[in-house]
């Protein structure tokens, strides 16, 4: 074999190796499929004032259904539904604060239970790009109405509650919340070890740097994020900054998450209404996992 032919053969082998090393990262879902995921979260909030420590523990479990309704050139139209919702909040100073489980029978006097039972009775329509970025969502007004219609409230109280719930379950808020589960892929092919960036907006802002760590029968992806949380409730404002780490395993063919673990620590201050001159040191530590359910 001549030197010229040998050079071309080596060049071809090298080009093939580079080509094979590149991976398309994105969703490749089948119309008609229903994908199921369980979110399990534990959040610890610690506030320190003088010599007293107030510790609040939030436990949340949610089962979510994603039904692939339609595929376009760049996106999927998906029916999304909360299948079940559990949340329990306890305080070392006040004891149990909140306890809702939509999998159990809801009593007539359980206002919180009725609200979150309504959460499980509405399907939303998501338009999600193949990178996982959610660009639109339809049905949030129906969702909010189903959460409050069974409470027997007068029209004024109902409208006040509806406006309050739009902050958490309105279109933009829910897009940002769901996007933190789906939006992790770049709009280009990458090699193992390559990184890319995106951002989450909303009450919790995040500047994310993702990396393709390895590829076997699955995609193994990690992410390091700088986060900033601003939460403004009726009686309390929290302003915190911190970091977040994510480890995600997703199906190499569909791109759908098989297993994910997200941990974060944020520190800052809380300000109580009527005590604006007092800044309460506050730390929030969170761990969230996602796994499919049957």
Secondary structure as the mmCIF struct_conf table of DSSP 4:
data_model
#
loop_
_struct_conf.conf_type_id
_struct_conf.id
_struct_conf.beg_label_comp_id
_struct_conf.beg_label_asym_id
_struct_conf.beg_label_seq_id
_struct_conf.end_label_comp_id
_struct_conf.end_label_asym_id
_struct_conf.end_label_seq_id
HELX_RH_AL_P HELX_RH_AL_P1 UNK A 3 UNK A 21
STRN STRN1 UNK A 22 UNK A 23
BEND BEND1 UNK A 26 UNK A 26
HELX_LH_PP_P HELX_LH_PP_P1 UNK A 29 UNK A 30
TURN_TY1_P TURN_TY1_P1 UNK A 31 UNK A 32
STRN STRN2 UNK A 34 UNK A 49
TURN_TY1_P TURN_TY1_P2 UNK A 50 UNK A 51
STRN STRN3 UNK A 52 UNK A 71
BEND BEND2 UNK A 73 UNK A 74
STRN STRN4 UNK A 75 UNK A 91
TURN_TY1_P TURN_TY1_P3 UNK A 92 UNK A 94
STRN STRN5 UNK A 95 UNK A 101
TURN_TY1_P TURN_TY1_P4 UNK A 102 UNK A 103
BEND BEND3 UNK A 104 UNK A 104
HELX_LH_PP_P HELX_LH_PP_P2 UNK A 105 UNK A 107
TURN_TY1_P TURN_TY1_P5 UNK A 108 UNK A 109
HELX_RH_AL_P HELX_RH_AL_P2 UNK A 111 UNK A 119
TURN_TY1_P TURN_TY1_P6 UNK A 120 UNK A 121
STRN STRN6 UNK A 123 UNK A 129
TURN_TY1_P TURN_TY1_P7 UNK A 130 UNK A 131
BEND BEND4 UNK A 132 UNK A 132
STRN STRN7 UNK A 134 UNK A 138
HELX_RH_AL_P HELX_RH_AL_P3 UNK A 140 UNK A 148
HELX_RH_3T_P HELX_RH_3T_P1 UNK A 149 UNK A 151
HELX_RH_AL_P HELX_RH_AL_P4 UNK A 155 UNK A 169
BEND BEND5 UNK A 170 UNK A 170
HELX_RH_AL_P HELX_RH_AL_P5 UNK A 171 UNK A 182
BEND BEND6 UNK A 187 UNK A 188
STRN STRN8 UNK A 190 UNK A 191
TURN_TY1_P TURN_TY1_P8 UNK A 192 UNK A 193
STRN STRN9 UNK A 195 UNK A 200
BEND BEND7 UNK A 202 UNK A 203
STRN STRN10 UNK A 204 UNK A 215
BEND BEND8 UNK A 216 UNK A 217
STRN STRN11 UNK A 218 UNK A 232
BEND BEND9 UNK A 234 UNK A 235
STRN STRN12 UNK A 236 UNK A 251
TURN_TY1_P TURN_TY1_P9 UNK A 252 UNK A 254
STRN STRN13 UNK A 257 UNK A 272
TURN_TY1_P TURN_TY1_P10 UNK A 273 UNK A 274
TURN_TY1_P TURN_TY1_P11 UNK A 276 UNK A 277
HELX_LH_PP_P HELX_LH_PP_P3 UNK A 279 UNK A 279
STRN STRN14 UNK A 280 UNK A 291
#
